[in-house]
Amino acid sequence: MTPPHQPSPQEQTDQATRTILNAVHTLTHRGLVVDAPPGAGKSTLVVQAAGTLAHTGAPCAVMAQTKSQVDHLVRRLARAHPHLTIGRLASAEHTLPADLPAHRNVRTGTRIQDLEKSAHVIVATAMKWATVTDRQWPWAIIDEAYQMRSDVLLRTAPLFGRTLFVGDPGQLDPFSAVDTPRSKGLAHDPLNSAATVLLDNNPDLPVHSLPVSWRLPPAAVPLISSAFYPATPFRAGSSDNDRTLKFTATGMGTPADAAIDTAARTGWALLELPARITHRTDTEALHTVLAVAERLLIRVAVTTCEEAPDGHVLEPRDIAIGTAHRIQAHQIRALLARQYPTLHGITVDTANRLQGTEFRVTVVLHPLSGRGDASAFHLEAGRLCVLTSRHRHACIVVARAGIPELLDAHPANDPVHLGITSKTADGWEANHAVLAHLARHTVEAGAQAPRRRG
């Protein structure tokens, strides 16, 4: 018997996209949700859907969660749909990127009245849309719907007849500096994500998914899919032979060299420091993270992939260092500026700020490294998911030994709130799954990690 045809990743993506766009045109509900894993093409879908709706004569509103996300979407919409007028609605205080007005089909304005009669598609942040009143559009598209707070959805929902929600259920929940324990578990918890509240209150709403990650390499997908996306499994868009990471110069036998060699072979590495409870700014760990990034550049790493089949020499802008806390990122930047001049240009930031970004190689300081407890913040599955899913070639995790024992000794002691539902994996289980996988790719740093004197 002839085996059944196995669709390629591109065929799967095309089929899923056609199904979603067809569902948009025949939608009888007020909303439709699309779940997408890291690197699945959420922005591409948003651009396609906006163009499809606008070309049928239906004005379309698009909202994202940050100003940079909005500017990115405006650029992509302008390039993909040169015959449509794209409106960028912004606050008077926001300085627009210099390249936006260069697009002939882009119009900018600080009031909806400046754009509603001339623009086929109007793009703004969710908070800016929340300031609009006495208007209604037949369609809205919400990008990064799982990062949007539900209270913002309640303020904007009356503006739109139907809404397409596109987002990543495995990412971090919406950020807020204020906690509201009294609203936890309620049907309209203002700090819950817009997509979660929407689905909790509308269980019959149609939900689709994008089945392929075009960012993550094949070595990363099985772990990320099973650990963080149990409800929406996905596959890699590339094959094992599409992605390589090699070095022009040989290593010097340091733990950092051993870690990046391991990552080059397998896509993962855990550079493990001796077990110790430390301050949040563990200087030894911070220097180790920087030493790994430095060795990647000194050894002249070369990557190949679908985008660069002839090879790409790794540059600082191709590397990201991810942390859990802002003070850790700040301290790493300070050390980098003083003692690591070769690293000028790399990205150093927290998981919250790295959401939506992509790099060839990432170096991650594990959220539980050096901890004496396992709080809800450090256990949050979305935080570890973001940190370990930004890479196209390899992810190198730096952590102190003893995290599995820490997890077993410190079960969650945070209050339990009834009525809370989530598509994401339990943080305790997700951390164990990641660490079990990394155990097969562990390099011990020894008593003393590489450190600069300054």
C-alpha angles and dihedrals in degrees: 000000000000110000114242116264112266109214116234120240090258092051090050092050093047092049093048091048093049091049092051095047091047090049089052091057094047098038116141096175123077092244147026125199126210117193116203133181123224112301095006095131104263093157091047090054092048091052092047094047093047091051093047093051095044093049090057089059097256112128109233132209120205125193132187131178104243135037092241091053090052093049090049092052092048090055093049094045091049092052096042096045109033092165093058125078111235118204122206110202110196140161118261090246095057116097107217119222111264093239097059097077088049089074107089093215097050121100123185131203144158095217129053088231089066092062114020096087098043107032124081091195125027119197126193142139117279090247091054091050088052089066092059117098139175094028136101135193126194092229141027130180118205116202119203090014092174090060093053118095116238093232089062089051090053089053095049103035095087090060095067136056095206133005136205111209115202120181152126113259092196097062129093120294118250112293122242132166090211125070120211107192093171091065096048110124095010119132092248104033101172093214096051119097118273093235093050094050090044092055094042090056096037107039092167093060112123114252124196131177140208107235103201136064111209092184106051118074120235090259091061103042101074092054098041093044096050097037099045109015107046091148097046111035118189142183136228120266092213131060129233092263096049097072125053135164117196137163131230093203126049122241129258097229095259121143088248090056091049091050095051091045089054091048091049090055100040108017092243139070135172113203101199123203122199115283113268138141106241144174116274089258097056100186094200092052093046092053090047091054090051092045090056092051091046094052090051089060099037091053090050100236116210122200130195126196142141090287094049109023092163093056138270123224108229113250130189091259089060092063130073130189113207129199139173098230133050091224089058092051090046092051092048090052090050092051090045093053093049104038113013109057092161089065096060107133101031119124118249117181149124126276090255091058095041094059110121095017130116133204137172094237130013131196114203131196102211112241092229097046111130093358124146092201139026109234125184091256093056093040096051107129093212092060094054090041092057093046094050099041106056097088136095097192116012144357121205117195122201117200143144117253120259103055095125089052090047090054092050093046096047113046113184112288098181119119117276114232119201119227097034115135129181140176091211127095122261108270094227092053093042092053091050091049093051094046092048089054094045090051087076090055101042126141117188113224095204127219096321128030122212109285136177125224114228 
